[in-house]
Amino acid sequence: MEYFIDFEGVSGKEEIHERLSSALPLPSHYGRNLDALYDALTEAHEKWDIVFLHWDDAVRASGDYMDALWNVCNDAAEENDTLTVRR
């Protein structure tokens, strides 16, 4: 399944996680932090192709956090062969 996550106009970490949880079928107990995201992404058993849109908007709003988010997503994709991420 292909999931598009649009970061246009995003204003910070809370909104980033709101958009992630709105776009992805994350578990109800998703903790809205990078550790919880990693857990959810590595536990997914369906084919997930995540496409981030307007990545630069989020970088302007949250800088280093977006680098950490990208690293978490890539680490999860290495762990889970049913996951791909693109921006």
C-alpha positions in Angstrom: 0.0 0.0 0.0 1.3 3.5 -0.8 0.9 6.2 1.8 1.5 9.9 1.1 2.4 12.1 4.1 2.1 15.8 3.2 4.2 18.1 5.4 3.1 21.3 3.7 2.9 24.1 6.3 3.8 21.8 9.2 4.7 23.8 12.3 6.6 21.3 14.6 7.0 17.9 16.1 3.5 17.5 17.4 2.0 18.3 14.0 4.5 16.0 12.3 3.3 13.1 14.4 -0.3 14.1 13.8 0.2 13.8 10.1 2.0 10.5 10.4 -0.8 9.0 12.5 -3.5 10.4 10.2 -1.9 9.0 7.1 -0.6 5.6 8.3 -2.5 2.8 9.9 -0.5 3.1 13.1 -1.6 1.2 16.2 -3.9 3.0 18.6 -1.2 3.0 21.3 1.2 4.9 18.9 3.2 7.2 21.3 3.8 10.0 18.8 7.6 9.9 19.2 10.4 8.5 17.1 10.9 5.3 19.2 7.2 4.5 18.8 7.4 5.2 15.1 10.3 2.9 14.7 8.4 0.2 16.5 5.3 0.6 14.4 7.3 0.6 11.1 9.3 -2.5 12.0 6.1 -4.3 13.1 4.2 -3.6 10.0 3.6 -6.8 8.0 1.9 -5.4 4.9 3.8 -3.8 2.1 4.1 -0.1 3.0 5.6 2.4 0.5 5.7 5.8 2.4 6.1 8.9 0.3 6.9 12.2 2.1 5.6 15.3 0.4 6.8 18.9 1.1 9.7 17.5 3.1 11.4 20.9 3.0 8.5 22.6 4.8 9.1 20.2 7.7 12.8 20.8 7.7 12.3 24.5 7.9 9.9 24.0 10.9 11.8 21.2 12.7 15.4 21.0 11.2 17.3 18.3 13.1 14.2 16.4 14.1 13.5 15.7 10.4 17.0 14.3 10.0 16.3 12.0 13.0 12.9 11.1 11.5 14.5 10.2 8.1 17.1 8.1 9.9 14.4 6.2 11.9 12.5 5.5 8.7 15.6 4.3 6.9 16.6 2.1 9.9 13.1 0.6 10.0 13.2 -0.1 6.2 16.5 -1.9 6.7 14.9 -4.0 9.4 11.6 -4.6 7.6 11.8 -5.6 4.0 8.1 -4.8 3.4 8.8 -1.1 4.1 10.1 1.6 1.7 10.4 5.3 2.3 10.9 8.1 -0.2 10.9 11.9 -0.2 
